[in-house]
Amino acid sequence: MNRIVNWRIIFFYLVISVSFVEAQVGSAAPAILARGPIESVGFPLIYPNAVKSWVGYYRYLELEIKVSFTRENIMIPAELEKLTCDKIKGFRVEDGSFLYKDTEWSLLFEFSPEFPLDCVFINTFIIRLKYFLRDSSILEPPLFPAILEF
């Protein structure tokens, strides 16, 4: 009889522990930097160009998000639609991508066709990137966040 009671107590403890951990961690999976930043020549959206850029590839919910970064000044095509994504103001690109232009750098977020524009990912990425860039030199490659938790 004591063994049954002990197993029930252990089982109850495990259920409570797992529930507590899930509540602390949250149900959303993190986005993980799979590759990058990789130095590249040419920034998407600008036809033949030699703009120095860096590209990172994130895995999020079994999908891939490509993030391109440049410190070069780029001209925003007039046909791009302005879009506010959470608190971030940027531009929607025809294929569903999102272009963000800061005063000193620009980002292009390219999502998989089956994955809609994710403002939470964009907002979290930009906040973390700004934190990393505040202490870095413009001569160094940008530091992309390795893990983005939502």
C-alpha positions in Angstrom: 0.0 0.0 0.0 2.8 2.4 0.9 4.4 1.7 -2.5 1.2 2.8 -4.3 1.0 5.9 -2.3 4.7 6.7 -2.9 4.3 6.3 -6.7 1.2 8.5 -6.7 3.1 11.2 -4.8 6.0 11.0 -7.3 3.7 11.0 -10.3 1.8 14.1 -8.8 5.2 15.8 -8.2 6.3 15.2 -11.8 3.1 16.5 -13.3 3.3 19.7 -11.1 7.0 20.2 -12.0 6.4 19.8 -15.7 3.5 22.2 -15.6 5.6 24.8 -13.7 8.5 24.5 -16.2 6.1 25.0 -19.1 4.6 28.1 -17.5 8.1 29.5 -16.9 9.4 28.8 -20.4 6.3 29.5 -22.3 4.8 27.5 -25.2 6.5 29.3 -28.1 9.7 27.9 -29.4 12.7 30.2 -29.7 14.1 31.2 -33.0 17.7 30.0 -33.3 20.4 31.4 -35.6 21.3 28.4 -37.7 24.0 30.1 -40.0 25.6 33.5 -40.0 26.1 36.2 -40.1 27.8 35.4 -43.4 29.5 38.3 -45.3 27.9 38.8 -48.7 28.1 41.2 -51.6 24.8 42.5 -52.8 21.7 43.5 -50.8 18.3 42.1 -51.9 15.9 44.6 -53.4 18.6 46.5 -55.2 19.3 45.2 -58.6 22.9 44.4 -59.5 24.8 45.9 -56.7 28.0 45.5 -54.7 26.7 46.6 -51.4 28.5 44.9 -48.5 26.0 43.0 -46.4 25.7 40.1 -43.9 23.1 37.4 -44.0 21.8 35.2 -41.2 19.4 32.2 -41.3 17.1 31.5 -38.4 15.1 28.4 -37.7 11.7 29.0 -36.1 9.0 26.4 -35.8 10.7 24.3 -38.5 10.7 27.2 -40.9 13.6 29.4 -42.1 13.8 33.2 -41.9 16.5 35.0 -43.8 17.8 38.3 -42.4 20.0 40.6 -44.5 21.9 43.5 -42.9 23.8 46.4 -44.4 25.4 49.5 -43.1 25.3 51.1 -46.5 22.7 53.8 -47.3 20.1 52.3 -49.6 17.3 54.0 -51.4 13.8 52.8 -50.6 11.8 52.0 -53.8 8.8 54.3 -54.0 6.4 51.4 -54.8 7.0 49.7 -51.4 4.0 49.9 -49.0 4.6 51.5 -45.6 3.8 49.1 -42.8 3.9 49.3 -39.0 4.8 45.9 -37.5 4.0 46.2 -33.8 6.0 49.3 -32.9 8.5 49.0 -35.8 7.9 51.1 -38.9 9.1 49.7 -42.2 8.0 48.6 -45.6 6.3 45.5 -47.0 8.0 44.0 -50.0 5.9 42.3 -52.7 6.8 38.8 -51.6 5.7 39.4 -48.0 9.2 40.4 -46.7 9.7 43.3 -44.4 12.3 46.1 -44.9 13.5 48.1 -41.9 15.7 51.2 -42.3 17.5 52.7 -39.3 19.5 55.8 -39.5 22.8 53.9 -40.0 21.8 50.5 -41.2 19.0 48.5 -42.9 17.5 45.0 -42.5 15.4 42.8 -44.8 13.5 40.0 -43.3 12.6 37.2 -45.8 10.1 34.6 -44.6 9.3 31.3 -46.1 6.2 31.3 -48.4 4.3 29.2 -46.0 5.2 31.5 -43.1 3.4 34.8 -42.9 5.2 38.0 -41.8 5.9 37.7 -38.1 6.0 41.1 -36.3 6.9 39.5 -32.9 10.1 38.0 -34.5 10.9 41.3 -36.3 10.4 43.4 -33.2 12.4 41.1 -30.9 15.2 40.8 -33.5 15.5 44.6 -33.9 15.5 45.3 -30.2 18.3 42.7 -29.6 20.3 43.8 -32.6 20.2 47.5 -31.5 21.6 46.3 -28.1 24.5 44.4 -29.8 25.3 47.2 -32.2 25.5 50.0 -29.6 29.0 48.9 -28.6 30.3 47.5 -31.9 32.5 49.2 -34.5 31.2 49.8 -38.0 34.3 48.0 -39.2 33.2 44.8 -37.4 30.6 42.4 -38.7 27.2 42.8 -36.9 26.5 40.5 -34.0 23.2 38.7 -34.8 21.3 37.4 -31.7 21.9 33.6 -31.4 18.6 32.9 -29.8 15.4 34.9 -29.8 12.8 34.1 -27.2 9.3 35.4 -27.3 
